[in-house]
Amino acid sequence: MSGPDLDPEQLDRYSRHIIMDEVGPEGQGALLDASAVVVGAGGLGSPVIQYLAAAGVGTLGVVDDDAVERSNLQRQVIHGDADVGRPKVASAADFVAALNPDVTVRTHETRLTADTVDLLDAYDFVVDASDNFPTRYLVNDACTLAGRPFSHGAIYRFEGQVTTFSGDGPCYRCLFPEAPPEGTVPDCATTGVLGVLPGTVGALQATETVKHFTGVGESLDGRLVAYDAADMTFEEVTVRRNPACPVCGEDPTVASVGDVEYDDTCAVGGD
């Protein structure tokens, strides 16, 4: 969709984008033509979905197999009390429809596995807003093997991290070759999480997605931002390709997601 194709309502809705020289009607048109999929409609996925819908990303996929619980509402801001018990993808779709009729939502009420990961192929950009290591490695491997860009975010108590991967390396496995042993990293249900933390990290992921489609600024590709909400500090870590990375290294050993055991600490290879 080019600039002149924006109708009067869209010119009004997106006026603050359109008057920016860096975005303009062409950038807004690119957003309306774009497609992104958010893996997870929870703490991180909620602000991502909210801001991508508000920005006018034309096709928005939502992947989640969970239902809304009352304990989610403290941080998962696209769900309300009346949504308790409903599938998160349904609640997310209703939220987007009420916010921006320009956005088409595709719901995938499923857990992302090696058998379902092909659904990512229908989208230009992937936002990993998941809360577990198997899914993170699966998204990384599928996107890197396909050369598809994606955003990674993670949170823990007061801390969060976010980065963007271009799809051709470095990748998440260059940072973390294998997941920690099962049970060594407690989840939010065990240790808690500051309610506003995923809003900050998710907003950064949404920002990276909008920048990708509009071509504005510099992405976090090759950089990881670590955020500490308790101390209100941001630190940047350089991410370099690991020559020994099994996915994007000099002699990769992973040719497909079928080469990895995603339910066994995401181990590569095996007998």
N, C-alpha and C positions, 0 to 999 in steps of 0.2 A: 504494500500500500504506500503510495507516494504522498508527498505533502498536499498537493491539490485535491487528493481524494478524501481528505478529512472533512467530515460534515460539520455543520455549525455546533452541534452538541459536543462533538469531539474537540473542536477548536476551543470550546469553553472548558470542558473537563480537563484537558491537558495543557491549558494555557501557560502554566508555570514552566512546563518543559519546553513548549514551543518558542517562548520568548528568549530562551537561553541559546546563545550562538552555538554552544557545543552540542546541543541536542537538536533544536529546531523541529520543523515539521517532518523532515526526512528521518531524524532519529526516532520521533514518535511513531512514524509510519513503520519503521523497522521493528519497534516493539510490538505493534499491532499485528505484524506479520510473523512474529516469532513464536516458537513453542518451547516450553520448559516443563520439566517434570520434577516434582518434589517428592523425594522418598522419605515418608514419615510426615504425619499431620499432627505431631505433638508439640513439645515445647519449642524446638527450633523451627519445625515446619510451619507453625502457626504464623509467626511474623513474616516468614518468607512468602507464604501464600497471600497474606494480607497485603504486603507491599508490592508484590508482583502483579496482583490483581489491580491494585490502585494505579500502578504504573501503566497498565494497559497491555500486558503481555497477552497476545491474542488467544493462544491455546495453552492451557495450564493443566498438566496432569498431576494427579494426587494418588500416591501409592500408600496404602495402610490397611492392615487387616484387623485393627483394634477397634474397640468401642469406647465412647467417652465415659470416663469415671469422674465422680465429683472431685476427687483429689487432683484431677488434671486442671481444674478451672483456675487454680492459683497462678498458672503460667501459660496455659494453652489458650490464648486469648481469642481465637476464632470460634470457640465452643462456648455455649451458655448452659445455664442450669437446666433448661428445658431439653437439652441435647443428651443428657446423661442416659446411657444405655443405647444410644444410636451409633451406627458406624461413623467413625471419624471422617471417612471420605464423604458421606452424605451431609454431615454437618458442615464440612468445609465447602462443599459445592453450594449449599444454601447461603453460606456467608458471602461467597464470591458473587453469586447471582444478585444478592441484595446490594453489594458494593458497586459492581461495575458490569452492566449488561453487555459490554463489548467483549468480555472474556468468555471463551468456551472452556468449560471444565470437563475433563475426562477422568472419571473415577476408576481406580483399580483397587478393588477391595480384596487384596491378596497380600501375602507376605512375599517379599522379593527373594527368590531363590534362583539357583542355577536353571531351574525349569521355567521360571517366569521372567528372567532378566531381559529376555528379548524385547519386552515391552518398551524398554528404554530407547530402542532403535527408532521409535516414531517421533523422537524429540530432538531439538537442536542442542539443548543444554540440560544438564542434570544437576540437581541440588541434593546432595546427600545430607539429609536432616535426620538420619537414623540414630538409634541409641544403643547399638551393639556392634561388636567387632566383625562378626561374620558378614553382616550387611555392608559395612564399610569396605571390607576387602572385596566383596563381590562387586560393588559399584565401581571401585577402583579398577579391578581387573577387566570388567566388561567395557568400561569407558576407555581405558588405555588401549586395550586390544582393538577397539573400534576407532581410535583417534578422536573420541568425543570429549569435549571440555566439560568439566564438572567442578562444583564447589564442595568443599568439605568443611563441616563444622562439628564441634563436640563441646560438651559442657560437663563440669564436675564441681559440685558444691558452689564455690565462689569463682571458679576459673573456667575460661573458655578458650577455644582456639579456632581459627578459621584460615583457610587458604584456598587457592584456586589452582587446578591442574589443567593444562592445555590439552591433554590427551596424548601427547607424544613424548612425555617424560620431562622432568622427573615425575614420579607418581607417589602415591601414599605408601607403597612398599619401600620406596627409597628412604622414607622417614622411619617407618616401623615395619621391618621385614616380616615379622610375625606378631600375632596378638599375644598379650600376656596370658599365662595359664588361667584357665577358667576358675573364677571365684576369687582371683587376686585383686580385681578392680570392682569395688561395690557399685551398684547402680543407684539411681536417684531414690528409688523406693526404700533403700537401705540407709543411705547417708544423707538424703535431702538435697535440695538445690535452692539457691536464692531465686525467688520467683521471677525477678526482672532480668536475670542473667541471660536466659535464652532469647529474650527480646533484643538484647544488644548484639549477640552473636548472630542471630537470625537476620537482623537488619543488615549486618555486614555481608552476609551471604546474598541477600536480596540486592544489595548495592553492587556486588560483583557481577550478578546476573544481568542487571540493567546496563552496567558498563560494557559487558560483553556484547550485548545486542546493539548498543548505540555507538560503540567504538570510542567512548569517552575515557580519557585518563589511562592510567597504568593498572593492570590487574595484579593480583597477588601471586600470579604464577612465578614460582621460584622463591616465594617468601611465605612464611607462616607468621601470623600475628597471634600472640598469646596475651590474653586479657585477664587481669586479676581485679575483680570487682571490689574486693575488700580493701585493697590498697589503691584502687583506681589507677592502675598502671597498664600500659601496653608495651610489649616487647616484640621485636621482630627478629625472626630466625631465618637465615638463608637456607633454602632447600635446594640441594644439588642432586643430580642424577647419580645413583649408585651403579657403578659399572657391573656389579655382581647382582643387580636387581633381577629377579626371575621373570619380571614382566616387561620392563623397559630397558634392561641393561644390555651390555655388549653381546652376551650369549644367552638370550632369554630361554627359559625352560617351560614357560606357560604359554601354550598356543591357543587355549580356550578355557572357559570357566570350568570345563569338565576335568581339567588337570589339577583342580584344587579341592580339598575337603573343607568346605565352608562351615561344617558343624563340628570341626575338630581343631579349634584355635586357628583356622584358616591356614592349615599347613600346606605347603607346596610339595607336589610330588608324592612319594610313597610307593609301596609295593602293590 
